[in-house]
Structure formats: structure tokens, C-alpha cells
Amino acid sequence: YVINNIIYLFIYKKHIYKIFFINKYFIIFLKFL
């Protein structure tokens, strides 16, 4: 159960970082438009 929870947390964290980077680059892209 604990191992499953850690894996879930890790995947969730990676997903958040992905969304964060996409948003960051999207804002930069909009500034250049």
C-alpha cells in the first residue's frame, strides 16, 4: 500500500511539472506573439 502510494505521488509530481512547464512556455510564446 505504501509503495503504491509513493508511485502514485511520483507520477502525480511528474504530471504537475509537465503542466507547469507547458504553461510557462505557453505564456512566453504568447508574449512573443
N, C-alpha and C positions, 0 to 999 in steps of 0.2 A: 504493500500500500504506500509506504513512504517512498520507495523507489519510483513508483508510478507517478506520485505527486511531484517529485523532483524533475522527472522527464517532462511532465506537463508544464511545469514552471519554466523550464529551459526553452521549450518550444514557444510558449507564450511570450517570453522575453525576446526571443529572436523575431517573432512576429511584430512585436511593438517597435523594435529597432528598424525593421523593414519599413513599416508605416511612417515612422519618424523621418527616415532618410528620404523616402518618396515625397513627403510633404515639404521637407527642406528644399529639395531640388526643384520641386514644382513652384515654390514661392520665388526662388532665384530665377527660374525660367520666366515667370510672369513679370518680374522686374525688368528683364531684358526685352520683353515684347513691346 
